[in-house]
Amino acid sequence: MYRLSCYTAWRARSVKGTLGALAGIGRGLTSSPERGQPLTVRLQEHGVRRVILNNPHQRNALSLSMLQSLEKDILHEIDDTDLRVIIISAEGPVFSSGHNLKELTAKYGKDYHAEVFNSCAKLMKIIQTIPVPVIAEVNGLATAAGCQLVASCDIAVASEKSRFATPGVNVGLFCSTPAVALGRAVPRKVALEMLFTGEPISAHDALLHGLVSKVVPEESLMKETKRIAQRICQTSHSVVALGKATFYRQMAQSLNDAYRLTSHAMVENLALKDGQEGINAFVQKRKPVWTNIKGISKDDKEDK
């Protein structure tokens, strides 16, 4: 496995330069049959994985091949506790234009169409069920399934020039699957206006309505994403994994069931080695030393 800097290398050269440096290595790259270029690029260093949508010529459309490439890069060694956070970014002025409409013409048939939408739904669910946080780094336009991808990520940081839309209605294909993620991220009336009109909203409106977490100047985008990722890297892998899983489970439950689930999760959290390590470190006024493993603490074993 190769490891490359997601940040210093990126500042020093473009994705094309990075790919040139990787010539002959091959891992982390899934090629586009149209242009012979990788659809996605996977870079990783110090616990931070960056997955780059790398098909700007096609506006980073979420074709079936792109969806499969994204899934592969996200799930690569996903249970490795050295992996702490995943950032999804894009090459070019469009984060993602959504599905490749050429693949949705009648000549491809219903079975192929079903495979596209099922693969997309699978990817969106994977993002929220893997044990590490996923950050969308958006610097441009995100439409339809591209907007769905942003809404599905745990955190989204956008540049001021970014815009978001679900314009499928304007080409006769209502954004029903993007609406699943969008409707869970923004108020219903905001989602429905976007879905019924297809009109884009600005990055600041996206922030106002909860579609993104932060909006920053374009020149500060990578720096802010890096800051958030590094902060996550300072926490316990096992605690974050438990917390993320619990958060998404309780969101679908009633108030009573949510409190029942989360109360149990808090008890389970305390039983983790890192749960006790964090509390002991606080009491002893020292920095915690995380094990990042799921095992229960020695004291909890003795109590049982």
Salt bridges, closest charged atoms under 4 A:
GLU45 OE2 - HIS46 NE2 3.77
GLU71 OE2 - LYS122 NZ 3.00
ASP73 OD1 - ARG42 NH1 3.10
GLU77 OE1 - HIS76 NE2 3.89
ASP80 OD2 - ARG3 NH2 3.93
GLU137 OE2 - ARG50 NH1 2.96
ASP154 OD2 - LYS244 NZ 2.78
GLU218 OE2 - LYS161 NZ 3.29
GLU224 OE2 - LYS214 NZ 2.86
GLU224 OE2 - ARG227 NH2 2.86
ASP257 OD1 - ARG260 NH1 2.51
GLU268 OE2 - HIS264 NE2 3.81
GLU277 OE2 - ARG286 NH1 2.71
ASP300 OD2 - LYS304 NZ 3.49
